[in-house]
Amino acid sequence: MVAIGIVGCTKVTEGSGAPDTNVAPAYRSSVSASVSASSVTSSVRESQRIASVTTRAIRTSCDTLATTSKEAIDKVNAFVAAFNGGKNTGPAEGPAIDALNASASAVENSYSDALPGQMRDAMNTYNDAARQVANAIGTHASTGEFNRRVDRLNDAKTKALKMCVG
């Protein structure tokens, strides 16, 4: 035996299948306002995302600069102390050169596409100056030339670090 059931509506809704032209403009305005608000919200979220990515990029490069430049400067100061003390600078040269080059490379490798151009330029100026001081030590540049390069390094480091906190 098979039972077949038929279910149907017992209530009929009154009205016509035509749109209510009096309400349609208000509905269109409501939808338009909703789409506009959604677009603004999406734009704000995208701006916040970009700001977050940029902040992270700056923080990464700045932390790398602060950490590695300190070690490099400490090694350069050990070289300078040996030189000023009339000691053999040979044992201090290699560590100073290595620390300067390592700092420049680490800072350079910390970049991401989100790092702002001005910040990248300041970091690149530091990198170039660090490599120039390493070169001055390695080639036994004159004291005057070495000091000029160290001054450029200090200025570049200071400028980049000021951008990090400002």
C-alpha positions in Angstrom: 0.0 0.0 0.0 1.3 3.4 -1.0 0.1 6.5 0.7 0.3 9.7 -1.2 -0.1 13.0 0.6 -0.9 16.3 -0.9 0.0 19.4 1.0 -1.3 22.7 -0.1 -1.6 26.2 0.9 -4.9 27.1 2.5 -4.2 30.9 2.6 -4.0 33.2 -0.3 -2.0 36.4 -0.1 -3.7 39.5 -1.4 -2.0 41.8 -3.8 -0.6 42.1 -7.3 2.7 40.9 -8.9 3.6 44.5 -9.9 6.2 46.5 -8.1 5.1 49.3 -5.8 6.5 52.3 -7.6 6.0 54.5 -4.5 8.4 52.4 -2.4 11.0 51.5 -5.1 12.9 54.8 -4.9 13.3 54.5 -1.2 14.4 50.9 -1.5 17.0 51.8 -4.2 18.4 54.6 -1.9 18.6 52.2 1.0 20.5 49.6 -1.2 22.8 52.4 -2.6 23.5 53.7 0.9 24.3 50.2 2.2 26.6 49.5 -0.8 28.3 52.8 -0.2 28.8 52.2 3.5 30.1 48.7 2.8 32.6 50.2 0.3 33.8 52.7 2.9 34.2 50.0 5.5 36.2 47.9 3.1 38.4 50.9 2.2 39.0 51.6 5.9 39.9 48.0 6.6 42.3 48.0 3.6 43.9 51.2 4.9 44.3 49.7 8.3 45.8 46.5 6.8 48.3 48.5 4.8 49.2 50.6 7.8 49.8 47.5 9.9 52.0 45.9 7.2 54.0 49.1 6.9 54.4 49.4 10.6 55.7 45.8 10.8 58.1 46.5 7.9 59.5 49.6 9.6 59.8 47.8 13.0 61.7 44.9 11.4 64.2 47.0 9.6 64.6 49.5 12.6 65.2 46.6 15.1 67.7 45.1 12.7 69.6 48.4 12.3 69.6 49.1 16.1 70.8 45.7 17.0 73.5 45.1 14.3 74.8 48.7 14.2 75.5 48.6 18.0 77.7 45.5 17.5 79.4 47.0 14.5 80.2 50.3 16.3 81.5 48.3 19.3 83.9 46.5 17.1 85.0 49.7 15.3 85.6 51.3 18.7 87.8 48.3 19.7 89.8 48.9 16.4 90.1 52.6 17.2 91.2 51.9 20.8 94.0 49.7 19.5 95.0 52.3 16.9 95.0 55.1 19.4 96.8 53.0 21.9 99.6 52.4 19.5 98.8 48.6 19.5 98.7 46.2 16.7 95.3 46.8 15.0 95.4 43.5 13.1 93.4 41.5 15.6 90.7 44.2 15.7 90.5 44.8 12.0 88.8 41.5 11.0 86.0 41.6 13.6 85.3 45.3 12.8 85.1 44.7 9.1 83.0 41.6 9.5 80.6 43.3 11.9 80.2 46.4 9.6 79.5 44.2 6.5 77.2 41.9 8.5 75.2 44.9 9.8 74.8 46.3 6.3 73.8 43.0 4.9 71.3 42.2 7.7 69.7 45.7 7.4 69.4 45.2 3.6 67.9 41.7 4.0 65.3 43.1 6.5 63.6 45.1 3.8 60.1 44.2 2.6 58.0 45.8 -0.2 56.0 47.6 2.5 59.1 49.6 3.8 58.5 53.3 2.8 60.9 54.7 0.2 62.4 57.4 2.5 63.1 54.8 5.2 64.7 52.5 2.6 66.9 55.4 1.4 68.0 56.2 4.9 68.8 52.5 5.5 70.7 52.2 2.2 72.8 55.3 3.2 73.7 53.6 6.4 74.5 50.3 4.5 76.8 52.2 2.1 78.5 54.1 4.9 79.1 50.9 7.0 80.7 49.2 3.9 82.8 52.3 3.3 84.2 52.2 6.9 84.9 48.5 6.5 86.8 49.3 3.3 88.7 52.1 5.1 89.8 49.6 7.8 90.7 46.9 5.3 92.7 49.2 3.0 94.4 51.0 5.9 93.0 54.4 4.7 94.6 57.5 6.2 93.3 58.7 9.6 91.6 61.6 8.0 89.8 59.5 5.4 88.8 56.9 8.1 87.4 59.7 10.3 85.4 61.2 7.4 83.9 57.8 6.7 83.1 57.2 10.4 81.4 60.6 10.6 79.2 59.6 7.5 78.4 56.3 9.2 77.4 58.0 12.4 75.3 60.6 10.6 73.6 57.9 8.5 72.9 55.7 11.5 71.5 58.7 13.5 69.2 59.8 10.6 67.8 56.3 10.1 67.2 55.7 13.8 65.5 59.1 14.1 63.2 58.1 11.3 62.5 54.9 13.2 61.2 56.7 16.3 59.7 59.7 14.6 
